């Protein structure tokens, strides 16, 4: 059954079918290949693009192979879809084989193809290969887009290649809040908070307003260095600027207060959420429960645990683990064993987490 709301695939006003299930899509595919004259590859791309979004990657590859046997010629978009599917299936080499096929057919890779290849390599943690490909394409005259720049930048940041990421930023003429936020995050994770602040100052001067992701990265950076007053200053500035504070913002700050053993301030912030903030989630509750447990305040921890359950938030294995860890470290072995049994009764298996 077709959905009412179709999705734009090619960005040229052509609409892509949307389906409730893959069987409907396959029915339409079989109808299309029986038509005369047979639809163009553009029409098949719209159909198979919908199947890709249902995450049936191997099926899409099989259907494209079937089209080849029927004499339907590929275009740049169909081959880009195939590359994406191979990458999603962790078959990077097959994806590059399709690129070779594309070049052999005389089809020039477009921005979608390049972005697919770069994103696939970054997903596979082959960031330097992605950078090499990126550099080769630029050397051949390809004009990168903000999306390709941000994809490479994100890969470099995630793998700790801070210097290379900064050098790339200097060459990027068009920058958005995503570009800057990634750099703020990587600087904070490297402990380079002053540099992260400089990036925020630069983006504001350039007319790019920091968003919740930018501020959260900066707050987390200060928390990791136990600079809680600075973290709270950024948090307050975020609110003053009218930036929508999310539950992740609160959880970061609560976690920082707990690690700094400033539990009363963490609890005050939690109460602030209840009054005017977003709904606390499992992470928020677990973070505060951990802080209480580590300081031996088990009556408070279990009271919060009960409130958590009453609010509809389901404890996960991490929630139980922080309670068990605290009980064991304070010699309360009997209570820990009872809690372990309760955890198993809930269908959760014990696990080990780094604290």
PyMOL commands that set and color helices and strands:
alter all, ss='L'
color gray80, all
select helices_A, chain A and resi 22-34+41-53+57-69+76-88+92-104+111-123+127-139+146-158+162-171+177-189+193-205+212-224+228-240+247-259+263-276+282-294+298-310+317-329+333-345
alter helices_A, ss='H'
color red, helices_A
select strands_A, chain A and resi 7-8+15-16
alter strands_A, ss='S'
color yellow, strands_A
deselect
rebuild
show_as cartoon
